């Protein structure tokens, strides 16, 4: 091998290791920006607000139903009374002050049973008819709040579901993951129950209206949506009826 070939081989040998070393030392390129992660804390706060909002609304509906129990003969509202008693029992056992899926179902069932009196509303007791004013106002709060929840709850639920996905691979966030899962479970029930609940309690309110008309009792106008748009405002309005 002549001197020229030797120098050429040495030069190539020097270049290859240098390139390999450079590849190891070179800083890796920053990964492409990933999709923004869900703010789990904010999602939980929104979930808690929505659950609290639905709790206040559902409690108002059940209070209206309880008011109407005395308006009809006992045998006609026996099933409603039993459902209401179970709802009241579970209310005393609430750990965080909010309803659970079981109570939500009980409220829906009570609304269905009371709505079944639509074709028999004339069986009411005239001497008890005065309570329809407060029952109507409570139902107005419930149905107004349910309309808001029907629109907002699915969005809140979707955000919580995204939060759940972001926590799935992080064992250090097990506590938050459990909270998110619990809220998803309840809000899933809310989204499922609200349409039927709205239908049945609207029928209950029509019964109240029929009695009020028959007895020539004036009913108060409903509050504007902006006055019941969140838990604090809804709670304040409900408290005025107590």
Helices and strands as residue ranges (DSSP letters): H 3-25, H 40-69, G 74-76, H 78-92, H 101-115, G 116-123, G 126-131, H 132-167, G 171-173, H 174-214, G 225-227, H 231-239
